[in-house]
C-alpha cells in the first residue's frame, strides 16, 4: 500500500509566507498536490507542525503532526511512519510548483519495494532528491537511526542505504521555490 505525504511543516522563513498556502494552479499548493497524489495513493496526508495543526482541525483533510524533536523533512517522514509503519510513503515537498503527473508516473512505475527508498536524482543530476521519493516500510529503522546519530539529512540516508535512484523525466519539475525571487523567476 502507498500513502501520500505532502511536507508542509517547514518554517518558510526565506519565502516570508507559508509555502504550502501559496497559489500556483488556482488553489493553494498543498491542495493542488493532494489532488495530484490521490490517483497514486490509498490516502494523502499533509505533514504539519503543531501551529498548523491547530488551524486545520475540522477541515476534512487528513494530516500528521510532526512528533519528533528535529527540524526538517526527517520529522515528517518519521511522524508518518509512526502514524502507519506498514505502508510505503510517497513524499512530496510543498515547494515544487512545476511537479506534474509525468514525474509521479515515472516514480511509481519504477518503484523498487525491495530497496529502502526510490527517488530521482535532483535537478542538478548529482544527488538524490529526497523530497520527491517513495520510502518503504523498511526505511523507518534507517530514518530512526539517522535521527539517533544526529544525521537528519534524508539525502544522506538515500546515498548511504542502497536507494533506487532514477533519472527524472523532466528535472524542471523538481525545482524548489524557496523565496520570492525564485517564485517570480518562474512567472508566478
C-alpha positions in Angstrom: 0.0 0.0 0.0 1.2 3.5 -0.8 0.1 6.6 1.2 0.9 10.2 0.2 2.7 12.7 2.4 2.9 16.4 1.5 5.6 18.1 3.6 4.1 21.4 4.7 5.5 21.8 8.2 8.6 23.9 7.4 9.0 27.5 8.6 9.1 29.1 5.1 11.4 31.8 6.5 13.0 32.7 3.2 9.6 32.9 1.5 8.1 35.0 4.2 4.8 33.2 3.9 3.6 29.6 4.4 4.8 28.0 1.1 2.1 25.3 1.3 -0.6 28.1 1.1 0.8 29.9 -2.0 -1.4 29.7 -5.1 0.2 28.3 -8.2 -2.6 26.4 -10.0 -5.7 28.3 -9.0 -5.6 26.8 -5.5 -3.2 26.6 -2.5 -0.2 24.4 -3.4 -0.9 21.9 -0.6 -4.4 21.3 -2.1 -3.1 21.1 -5.6 -0.5 18.4 -4.5 -3.1 16.4 -2.6 -5.2 16.3 -5.7 -2.2 15.3 -7.8 -1.2 12.5 -5.4 -4.7 10.9 -4.9 -4.6 8.7 -8.1 -1.4 7.0 -6.8 -2.2 6.7 -3.1 -4.6 5.0 -0.8 -4.7 8.1 1.5 -3.0 11.5 1.2 -1.8 13.4 4.3 -0.4 16.8 4.9 2.7 16.7 7.2 2.2 19.7 9.5 3.8 21.4 12.5 1.9 22.0 15.8 0.9 25.5 14.9 -0.6 24.4 11.6 -2.4 21.6 13.2 -4.4 23.9 15.4 -5.6 25.8 12.3 -6.5 22.6 10.4 -8.7 20.8 12.9 -12.1 20.1 11.3 -11.3 20.9 7.7 -11.6 17.3 6.4 -8.1 16.9 5.1 -6.1 14.2 6.9 -2.8 15.5 8.4 0.0 14.1 10.6 1.6 16.4 13.2 5.4 16.5 13.5 6.1 14.3 16.5 9.9 14.4 16.8 12.4 16.9 18.2 14.2 17.6 14.9 13.7 20.3 12.2 13.3 19.4 8.6 11.7 16.7 6.5 13.1 13.9 8.6 10.4 14.9 11.2 7.6 14.5 8.7 8.9 11.1 7.5 9.3 9.7 10.9 6.0 11.0 12.0 4.3 9.4 9.0 5.9 6.0 9.8 4.8 6.5 13.5 1.3 7.0 12.2 1.4 3.9 10.0 4.6 1.8 9.8 3.1 -0.8 7.5 2.8 1.3 4.3 5.2 3.0 1.9 5.0 6.8 1.8 5.1 8.8 -1.4 6.7 12.0 -0.2 6.4 15.4 -1.9 7.7 18.8 -0.7 5.1 21.6 -0.9 7.5 23.9 -2.7 7.6 22.1 -6.1 5.1 24.0 -8.2 6.2 22.5 -11.5 5.5 18.9 -10.5 3.1 17.0 -12.7 1.8 13.5 -13.0 4.5 12.8 -15.5 7.2 12.6 -12.8 4.8 10.8 -10.4 4.0 8.2 -13.1 7.8 7.6 -13.6 8.5 7.4 -9.9 5.6 5.0 -9.1 6.3 2.8 -12.2 10.0 2.4 -11.3 9.4 1.9 -7.6 11.6 -0.8 -6.1 9.9 -2.1 -2.9 12.9 -4.2 -2.0 15.0 -1.1 -1.6 14.6 1.3 1.3 13.5 4.1 -1.0 13.1 5.1 -4.6 14.0 8.6 -5.6 15.0 10.8 -8.6 18.3 12.5 -8.9 17.9 16.2 -8.1 17.7 18.9 -10.7 21.5 19.0 -11.0 21.6 15.3 -11.6 24.2 14.6 -9.0 22.4 13.8 -5.7 19.2 12.1 -4.8 16.1 14.3 -4.3 14.5 13.1 -1.0 11.6 15.4 -1.3 10.0 13.6 -4.2 10.5 10.0 -3.3 8.9 6.8 -2.1 10.1 5.5 1.3 9.4 1.8 2.0 8.4 0.5 5.5 11.9 -1.0 6.0 13.4 2.6 5.8 11.8 3.5 9.1 14.7 1.9 11.0 17.2 3.8 8.9 15.4 7.1 9.4 15.3 6.5 13.2 19.0 5.5 13.3 19.9 8.7 11.4 17.9 10.8 14.0 19.5 8.9 16.9 23.0 9.5 15.4 22.3 13.2 14.8 22.4 12.9 11.0 18.9 14.2 10.0 19.6 14.5 6.2 17.2 12.3 4.2 19.5 12.9 1.2 22.4 11.3 3.1 20.2 8.4 4.1 19.4 7.8 0.4 23.0 8.0 -0.5 24.2 5.6 2.2 21.5 2.9 2.0 21.1 1.5 -1.5 18.1 3.6 -2.6 16.9 3.1 -6.1 17.9 6.3 -7.9 16.2 7.3 -11.2 16.6 10.0 -13.8 13.6 12.3 -13.7 11.6 12.6 -16.9 11.8 16.4 -16.6 14.2 17.8 -14.0 12.5 21.1 -14.1 9.6 19.5 -12.2 12.0 19.1 -9.2 12.5 22.8 -8.9 12.1 24.0 -5.4 10.7 27.5 -4.9 12.0 28.8 -1.6 11.9 32.6 -1.9 10.0 35.4 -3.7 12.8 35.8 -6.3 12.7 32.2 -7.4 8.9 32.3 -7.5 9.0 35.4 -9.6 11.6 33.9 -11.9 9.2 31.0 -12.7 6.5 33.5 -13.6 4.3 33.1 -10.5 
